Amino acid sequence: MVDKVTTLTMDEIITGLGDIRATVEGKGQEICQAAVNILFALSEEGAKTSEDALDILHDYRLQAKQITSLRSKHMVAGKPFLKDGVRSLPRRWSREVPSPTA
């Protein structure tokens, strides 16, 4: 039987980690502080719950994939080629302005 999971707010999680940090020593304090910093940054991006934080991270991953795809498609210079007597660039079918020396 699965218990119903209570959704904690980011503030509750951050406060809980702060309480845990006060009870541990050494490396445990550094780990708790790092986690608090990460969660605080996510809450500043608009995450109110842990589910919101996961959604934000998922969206960032999708955006990164999309940007990578767009860059590989549009930012890589291609070699001009002749098509119907006009020098064209690949993928964009834009015409290249002929240089006076060509």
N, C-alpha and C positions, 0 to 999 in steps of 0.2 A: 504494500500500500504506500502510495506516494503522498507525503505531506504537502499541503499547500505552501508554496514559497511566498514569503512576505517580501515585497519590493521595498528595499531601503532607499531613502533619499541619499544623494551624494553628501549632504551635510551630516547625516547620521553616520555614514561610513567614515568620513573624515574625522568626525568627533570620536568614533570608536577606535580608529587607529591612533589618534592622539592619546586616548586613555591607555591603550596597549603599550604605546611607546613609553609612557610614564612608569610602567611596571617592569620593563625589560632593561637589560644593560648591554653596553658594547655595540656589537654589530646589529643587534636587533633594533636598537634605536635608529640607526642609520637606514635600515630597511624600511621601517615604519615611516620615517620622514620622507624617504624617496617616494613611497606609495602615496603619501599625503600630497606631495608636490604634483605627482602625475594626476591624481584624482581632482585636485584643485584646478589644474589647467583644463581638464575636461569639463569641469563645471563652469569655468569661465567661457567655454565654447557653447554653453547652453544646455549641458546635460544636467537633468534634475535627478535622474535615477541611474542605476547601473545599466539598465536596458538602453536608456538614452545614450550613454557613453559608448556602448557597443555599437549602436546604430551610427553614431558619429564616426567611429573608427572604420566601420564597414563602408560608409560613404566615402571617406578619404581614400580607402584602398581602390574603390571603383573609379574615383576621379584620377588617381595616379595611373591606373591602367589606361584610361581614356586619353590622358595627356600624353602618355608614352606612345600610344597608337597614332595620335594626331601629329606628334613631332616626327615620327618615322615617316609619316605620309607627306607632310607639308614642309618640314624644315630641312630635309636632305636634298641638296641640289642634284638635279639630274643632268645628264648630258643632253644638250639640244640635238634635235634630229630634224631632217627635212621631211615635210609632209605637204604635198600639193604645192611644192615650190616655196614653202614658207618654213623658216626655222621655228620649231616648236619645242616646248619643254615638256617632259613626261609628266603624266598624272594631272596636270592642270590645263593642258592644251592652250596655255597662254603663249602668245607669240613673243619671240625675242626680238628686241630692236637690233637691227643689223649695225655692226660697227662700220665706220667709214673705210676702214682698212681691209675689211673682209671681202 
